[in-house]
Amino acid sequence: MWTAIGILLFMVGLIFSIAWHELGHLTFAKLFKVRTTQYMVGFGKTLWSKQVGETEYGVKAIPLGGYIRMVGMVPPGKDGRQRSMTTAQGPVGIFRQMVEDTRNSDRQQVAVTDDGRQFYQLHPFKRIVIMFAGPFMNLVLAVGIFAVLLVGIGVPTSVPTISSVSKCVIPATETRTDCLPSDPATPAAQAGLLPGDKFLTFDGVTVTDWDQMRDLIAKAGGRTVAVSYERGGTVQTTTIPIISTQRNIIVDGVTTGIATVGFLGVGPDQEYVSQSFGAAVTTTGDFIGRAAKAVVGIPARIPALWTAIFDDAPRDADSPVGIVGAGRISGEILSLDTTGTDKLMLFLQLLAGFNMSLFLLNLLPLLPLDGGHILGAVIEWIRRGFAKVFKRADPGPFDVAKLMPVAYVVALLFIGLTVLTFVADVVNPVKLFG
């Protein structure tokens, strides 16, 4: 049930993100007076639409992309026909655009009054602005979400307050979580510590945060130490024999060995600490860098996807996921045994990451993605600049359709990746929380 609800909530976020993306294109197209005939969220059969002025606004049946249709997105061919093209995004949109382009359609009628209002007739800078505005809106949304998370809600920080007390000591070499009669009780359980107790001092050292507390416990193995803590407004003091036990050494999520450390048997509580705006900007910048690195590394992870499907190998946490996979992760978040704030934080991080991916992927210099149109405008701008410097005739608009042959191959690979991630998300989904 939680998976279904998670997918539903993520789809709502997806639809909003797509609509927000296309609104960026539409806003600047209108500002630069380009005739825009359609603003659509989704593909396939139209479920609802309304004509407002010269633009039809609507919602379609397949919510896996969206587009706006501007007059003259591609210059007329030598035969004078106007090829139909949109700001399509998503695998369905790419396939749809490929079909339209193959038809060499002249359905998009250009009226006499459209002279000067066609997309290709704009200065290259304005075309770049229109096409960049879509991905930029996703970046704005991602940054806005991070601002809410980091400044408004804050960062979860471990505090020296007990959230849980383990009943027994389980060897690091065993994967079970249930206590057996032969398992010794933890020092915390023997001392009567309870959730909600706040550590004040440990072995004569004043405790300020959980990281400090963890280090003090690790170094106290085999010794009896004095501990003071606050419970219900009252300070209590006791002595606790800290045992030595073996624990896994984990580096970047990978177990690298086993170490002997002190063990008390308590889990830390968390509180949210609001960050400064500068810290939020820095954290967001770091996230953008990691997201860009992940996008660049997608091709290298494709073999692991294939293995996960056919060999049932566990999928890494950084494995590429599609909409179904993201929805399942959303369901995992909703089913966690944690606070509503924790769930909201994780879900918003997921949505922000998705918008960051939209920003980066749509800037790839390939048609029909926004980056393909940006590349065409840049090429035209450079050609015109060279012509002006060398006093040659204006070379005219660059036909971005010339970029389509390579785009066909890349688009098919992108669609194949989408299918691969869909199958992997169904048969062997990424599990972030166990």
C-alpha angles and dihedrals in degrees: 000000000000090000091055092048090046092052090048093051092046090050089054089052090046094052091048091049092051093047090048090050094051091045088064091056092044096049095056094038088058091043091055090044097243110159105247114193101181142026109185135173109203133002137257124037116017111244096182136357140165130195113228112178109310095339129083112212116198153147123233133204101253110061095197100109143339144218149192120222116220124186113254101010086154123036116249116270125243088272090058094245119141113228116218117237137159141189088262118176132181128042093282091050092049092051091047091050091050090054092049092048092049090055089057085220125201094185091116100086115207113209126208088249089061093070105123091013097080119109096235090052093063122099108269091246091059091047090052090050092051094048095041091049092074098056089037090060089057089050090050090050092049092048090046091053091049090049090054091047099046103032102025102037102015137215120301107249126186113239129193092260122112117243097173140008120214114225099209145014113254117191116248090236091066126075098202122110101196121092121242123209088250094056114102119237117256119254089244092055092047091050092051097242114168138198109274095037110132118212115230103171135006121194090342094310120117109238118223105164141005097255088061090046091051092053092048092051092047092054095045098067112142095014134100111233136187115245130188123192141168121243121176092341093309124110114226130186130202141154119243128191105226111213127213118238140162119260133179118258107227122192118181090342094309124111107234101173148315127280133189110237141157116275130202103164105234134123124219126246122223137221129186116247116196115233129218119256090250091054089049091053091049093048091048091051091052090050092051089053092050091046092051090049090050092051092050090048096053095099091054090055096053095090089055089053090053091049092048090055101046104024098037090232115165113263119236119241090245094052114129112263133191132213093287091050092048089048091052091050087051088053090051089053092052092049095051117119094236142096126298089245091056091050093048091050093051094045093049090049089053091050092046091051091051091052090048089054090050089052094051100038094048090055092061105120094243132110133274087022117092091252090062091059090045090053090051091052092048092051090050092048091052093047091050091048092053091046091052094047093049093039095241129147117281105269090215128224119339111240104230088194085080086072092058100090092065090037090058091059094044092045091053090049089050091051089048090052089050091053091046093052091046092055092044091049090054102043101029111013126190110260114201098172105045 
